[in-house]
Amino acid sequence: MSPKNADPHLRTTLVEVAARLLAEEGPAALTSRRLATEVGSSTMAVYSRFPTMADLRRAVREEAFAHLDSRFDVVPPSGDPVADLVAAGAVFFTSGVTSPHLYRAMFLDRPPDDDDLGAGTYQRIVDLIGRCVDAGRFPAAQHSLIPVWAAQMWSMRHGMVTMTVAEFLPAEQARFVLDDMTLRLLIGYGDDPGRARDSIDHGNRIAHPQ
């Protein structure tokens, strides 16, 4: 039996184990021998699926971004673009704190050369802010600032995920801080304070329905 066909789930298992090793021990731990030991297989089985560790690291990142995209895709859009922006941020935070190994592979470890997988995540935020601008929620907006605001929204959540995963901040406290920072940013972008508060509450319900 061909090693590639022996276990149809081995590739997925190798990607998951590689993400954990990268997170816990760094790139030096990522060797074919270590992976084979971790999954109870042979080095030949590892090489048959990933000829180089660079191939495996890329697969880890691809799997991680696919997982994040699937989390975004199951959140239905609403008639409130600001709530949708908040919901996307809540999904980003929850995905990061519940899948820390994958999050590290995406946003903490240095990506391989010519890897722009994170561009899609950033573009989602740009598009969501653009919807808010087009809807008149940010009346003082200049379209040239939309990418800047997207970077602000992303970096704010990235910081809270990192602090939570590192156990510097409990998840519930981090969510409270995020909501407060989001409110202040939305008001700074020109949104009405009352509408902004309502949209934050609505967005959190969209992301985490009871």
ABEGO torsion letter per residue (X at the ends): XBAAAABAAAAAAAAAAAAAAAAAAEAAABBAAAAAAAAGBBAAAAAAABABAAAAAAAAAAAAAAAAAAAAAABBBBABAAAAAAAAAAAAAAAAAABAAAAAAAAABBBBBGBAAAAAAAAAAAAAAAAAAAAGABAABBAAAAAAAAAAAAAAAAAAAAAAAAGABBAAAAAAAAAAAAAAAAAAAGBBAAAAAAAAAAAAAAABBX
